[in-house]
Amino acid sequence: MVTTTMTETLTDSVQDYLKVIYELTENGEAASTTALATRLHIAPASATGMMQKLASAKAPLVEYRKHQGVKLTVKGKRAALEVIRHHRLIEAWLVQTLGYSWDEVHSEAEKLEHVISEEFEERIASAMGNPLRDPHGEPIPSADLVMPKDQGIALANLKSNQEARIQRVHAQDTDFLKHLEKLGLIIGARVKALEVSRYDQVMRIQLRGRKEAIALGPAITNRVFVEIL
């Protein structure tokens, strides 16, 4: 069990950088400073400057090479996972305890993830029965900062007549999440792929319990992840 915070000496800004780098490099590839700047809504030069600073520190948090992108060091990855654990636990707590909807929690968690203590983290995790996923179905890193493996696949990868259950949604945008809920694409919903257009990748699916099929473009099917039944 982690008893002291690894991020207590890091600024909120650095924690945000590490969290985004982790998300951008989950596939094993380095993240470009352009992609990093886009996600953080900053100038590419600012992202480059911060990467150089973090890479040249006495205990480097990132590995950075010009024109080759950036990856987290072991220490940087653990710090990122700690912030992610805080964020996702807070989201779960806000939904389960305070009645927030899944589209309301991200901005609140963004503020609180930097300030909660390890004791608070342990208490809310215990009070909720140590949840494994947040309200969007994203896995929550364990207390010893290990990210659980996720076997889900993108909805876009379902083949005709395959049935699946929605496991997680990779989204933070409030309007997008509201749109998914309106369509019935919520965590746990069962879907059946009917057909996929080879021209524009639009997929027709059938939601269990609904008579009419719906058509979804790749902007949705690439961000909704399912487990095949």
Backbone torsions as a table, in degrees:
resi	resn	phi	psi	omega
1	MET	NA	139.2	178.1
2	VAL	-80.2	124.0	-176.6
3	THR	-107.1	-18.7	176.9
4	THR	-128.4	143.4	-177.5
5	THR	-73.5	136.4	178.2
6	MET	-82.2	-16.6	-173.2
7	THR	-103.8	4.6	-174.7
8	GLU	-63.9	-23.1	179.2
9	THR	-98.4	1.1	180.0
10	LEU	-98.7	141.5	178.1
11	THR	-70.7	161.9	177.2
12	ASP	-58.0	-39.4	-179.0
13	SER	-61.4	-45.9	179.7
14	VAL	-63.7	-40.9	178.1
15	GLN	-60.6	-40.2	178.4
16	ASP	-64.0	-42.0	177.0
17	TYR	-58.3	-48.8	-176.2
18	LEU	-63.2	-40.5	-179.9
19	LYS	-63.1	-44.5	-179.3
20	VAL	-67.9	-39.9	177.6
21	ILE	-60.8	-42.0	178.2
22	TYR	-58.0	-47.1	-178.0
23	GLU	-64.3	-36.2	-178.3
24	LEU	-77.4	-18.6	-176.0
25	THR	-112.5	12.7	179.9
26	GLU	-59.7	-26.6	-179.9
27	ASN	-82.4	2.5	177.5
28	GLY	93.9	-9.3	179.8
29	GLU	-93.4	155.8	177.8
30	ALA	-70.4	152.2	178.0
31	ALA	-96.5	136.4	177.0
32	SER	-79.1	151.9	178.1
33	THR	-66.8	-26.1	177.0
34	THR	-65.8	-44.8	178.3
35	ALA	-64.8	-39.2	179.1
36	LEU	-63.2	-45.1	-179.7
37	ALA	-63.5	-39.6	179.6
38	THR	-63.0	-44.8	-178.9
39	ARG	-65.8	-34.4	-176.2
40	LEU	-94.8	-1.9	178.9
41	HIS	58.7	48.1	178.7
42	ILE	-131.4	171.7	178.3
43	ALA	-74.7	142.9	178.3
44	PRO	-54.3	-35.8	179.6
45	ALA	-63.2	-35.6	178.7
46	SER	-67.6	-40.4	178.6
47	ALA	-65.1	-41.8	178.9
48	THR	-62.4	-44.0	179.3
49	GLY	-60.8	-41.5	179.6
50	MET	-68.3	-38.3	179.3
51	MET	-63.9	-40.5	177.9
52	GLN	-63.4	-39.4	179.8
53	LYS	-66.5	-46.7	-178.3
54	LEU	-69.5	-30.7	-179.6
55	ALA	-76.8	-26.5	-176.6
56	SER	-97.7	2.4	179.3
57	ALA	-65.5	161.7	-179.5
58	LYS	-58.3	-40.2	174.7
59	ALA	-118.3	86.7	-173.2
60	PRO	-57.1	137.7	176.9
61	LEU	-97.2	-17.8	179.7
62	VAL	-137.9	160.5	170.0
63	GLU	-110.7	118.6	-175.4
64	TYR	-129.3	132.5	174.4
65	ARG	-131.5	131.2	-178.0
66	LYS	-55.5	131.9	179.2
67	HIS	69.8	0.8	179.4
68	GLN	-116.9	-4.4	175.9
69	GLY	90.0	-168.1	-173.4
70	VAL	-135.6	145.1	172.7
71	LYS	-132.8	160.0	177.9
72	LEU	-83.5	143.6	169.2
73	THR	-78.0	175.3	178.0
74	VAL	-57.9	-43.7	179.8
75	LYS	-66.3	-40.8	179.3
76	GLY	-64.4	-38.1	179.3
77	LYS	-65.6	-42.2	179.2
78	ARG	-64.8	-39.4	178.2
79	ALA	-64.8	-40.5	178.4
80	ALA	-63.8	-43.3	-179.4
81	LEU	-65.3	-31.6	177.5
82	GLU	-65.9	-42.3	178.3
83	VAL	-66.1	-42.1	-180.0
84	ILE	-63.7	-40.4	177.6
85	ARG	-61.4	-46.4	177.3
86	HIS	-55.8	-50.3	-174.7
87	HIS	-59.3	-49.4	-174.5
88	ARG	-73.2	-33.1	174.7
89	LEU	-66.2	-41.5	179.4
90	ILE	-62.6	-42.5	178.5
91	GLU	-60.0	-44.9	179.5
92	ALA	-62.7	-41.5	-179.5
93	TRP	-65.1	-41.5	-179.9
94	LEU	-63.1	-37.9	179.6
95	VAL	-74.2	-48.2	-174.3
96	GLN	-72.5	-36.1	-172.4
97	THR	-101.4	-38.9	-173.8
98	LEU	-107.4	1.6	173.8
99	GLY	76.6	19.4	176.1
100	TYR	-68.9	154.0	172.7
101	SER	-90.5	164.0	-174.5
102	TRP	-65.3	-19.8	-180.0
103	ASP	-90.2	-2.4	-177.7
104	GLU	-103.2	-13.9	-165.4
105	VAL	-85.3	-24.5	-172.0
106	HIS	-60.5	-50.2	-176.8
107	SER	-63.9	-35.9	177.9
108	GLU	-66.7	-44.1	-179.3
109	ALA	-65.9	-32.6	178.0
110	GLU	-59.1	-36.9	-179.9
111	LYS	-77.3	-42.9	-172.5
112	LEU	-80.5	-23.6	-174.8
113	GLU	-59.9	-25.9	-176.5
114	HIS	-86.4	-15.1	-169.1
115	VAL	-115.8	-13.6	-177.4
116	ILE	-73.9	148.3	179.1
117	SER	-84.4	167.2	176.7
118	GLU	-65.3	-33.2	178.0
119	GLU	-64.6	-42.2	178.7
120	PHE	-64.0	-42.1	178.1
121	GLU	-57.8	-47.2	-178.4
122	GLU	-64.6	-37.9	-177.1
123	ARG	-69.0	-44.1	-178.8
124	ILE	-71.4	-33.7	177.4
125	ALA	-63.1	-45.5	-179.7
126	SER	-65.4	-42.0	-178.6
127	ALA	-62.7	-29.1	-179.4
128	MET	-94.9	2.5	-179.6
129	GLY	79.1	28.8	178.7
130	ASN	52.2	67.3	-177.9
131	PRO	-61.9	148.3	-179.1
132	LEU	-94.0	-19.5	-178.3
133	ARG	-137.9	155.1	177.3
134	ASP	-87.7	-178.8	-176.3
135	PRO	-62.5	-17.7	178.5
136	HIS	-96.3	4.8	179.6
137	GLY	85.0	1.8	-180.0
138	GLU	-72.6	136.7	-179.6
139	PRO	-65.5	142.9	179.2
140	ILE	-98.5	125.0	176.7
141	PRO	-55.7	145.7	-179.5
142	SER	-70.5	170.9	-179.3
143	ALA	-62.4	-25.5	177.2
144	ASP	-95.9	18.7	171.4
145	LEU	63.8	49.7	171.9
146	VAL	-116.7	128.2	179.0
147	MET	-83.7	121.6	178.4
148	PRO	-60.0	145.8	177.8
149	LYS	-75.7	139.7	-178.6
150	ASP	-115.0	124.2	-176.6
151	GLN	-96.8	5.1	-177.7
152	GLY	-67.3	154.9	176.1
153	ILE	-121.6	158.0	178.1
154	ALA	-64.4	142.5	176.8
155	LEU	-54.4	-33.5	-179.7
156	ALA	-59.3	-21.6	-176.5
157	ASN	-91.0	-1.5	176.8
158	LEU	-67.9	145.4	176.4
159	LYS	-98.7	161.3	-179.5
160	SER	-52.6	133.6	177.7
161	ASN	76.6	-0.1	174.4
162	GLN	-76.5	141.9	177.0
163	GLU	-111.1	146.8	-177.0
164	ALA	-153.0	167.5	176.3
165	ARG	-116.8	134.4	179.3
166	ILE	-67.9	123.5	-174.7
167	GLN	-103.7	-41.3	179.5
168	ARG	-156.0	160.7	178.8
169	VAL	-126.8	124.9	-179.6
170	HIS	-92.2	84.8	-175.9
171	ALA	-158.8	147.8	176.3
172	GLN	-126.6	-16.7	-175.9
173	ASP	-69.2	125.5	-176.3
174	THR	-58.9	-48.6	-178.2
175	ASP	-63.7	-38.1	179.2
176	PHE	-63.8	-44.5	-179.9
177	LEU	-65.4	-38.3	176.5
178	LYS	-63.4	-38.6	179.4
179	HIS	-65.1	-43.0	178.3
180	LEU	-60.7	-42.7	-179.1
181	GLU	-64.9	-39.2	178.3
182	LYS	-62.1	-36.5	179.0
183	LEU	-76.2	-16.6	-176.9
184	GLY	93.5	9.8	-178.8
185	LEU	-89.3	71.5	-178.2
186	ILE	-111.3	166.3	-178.8
187	ILE	-59.9	129.9	179.3
188	GLY	95.4	-14.4	-179.6
189	ALA	-66.1	142.7	179.8
190	ARG	-100.2	134.3	-176.8
191	VAL	-130.5	155.2	174.5
192	LYS	-128.6	127.1	177.6
193	ALA	-77.3	128.8	-180.0
194	LEU	-98.0	-52.3	178.4
195	GLU	-163.0	157.3	178.9
196	VAL	-129.6	129.3	178.3
197	SER	-73.5	128.9	179.9
198	ARG	-77.7	-8.9	-177.4
199	TYR	-89.9	-40.7	-177.6
200	ASP	-130.3	8.4	178.0
201	GLN	60.9	19.9	174.5
202	VAL	-72.7	130.4	-177.0
203	MET	-110.5	134.5	172.9
204	ARG	-99.2	128.4	-179.6
205	ILE	-128.7	161.2	175.4
206	GLN	-119.5	123.6	176.0
207	LEU	-88.6	134.5	-179.3
208	ARG	-60.7	131.5	179.9
209	GLY	93.2	-3.3	178.8
210	ARG	-121.2	140.9	-176.1
211	LYS	-80.5	-41.5	-174.4
212	GLU	-86.0	138.3	174.7
213	ALA	-78.6	157.9	176.5
214	ILE	-126.9	151.3	180.0
215	ALA	-104.3	132.8	-177.3
216	LEU	-127.4	135.5	176.5
217	GLY	-87.8	170.9	-178.0
218	PRO	-63.3	-21.4	176.8
219	ALA	-62.1	-25.0	176.5
220	ILE	-99.5	-48.1	-172.9
221	THR	-66.9	-19.8	176.9
222	ASN	-87.6	-5.9	-177.8
223	ARG	-117.0	-2.3	175.8
224	VAL	-109.0	125.7	-175.7
225	PHE	-113.9	142.6	-172.8
226	VAL	-132.3	163.6	169.7
227	GLU	-113.5	130.1	-178.0
228	ILE	-71.5	135.8	-179.0
229	LEU	-94.1	NA	NA
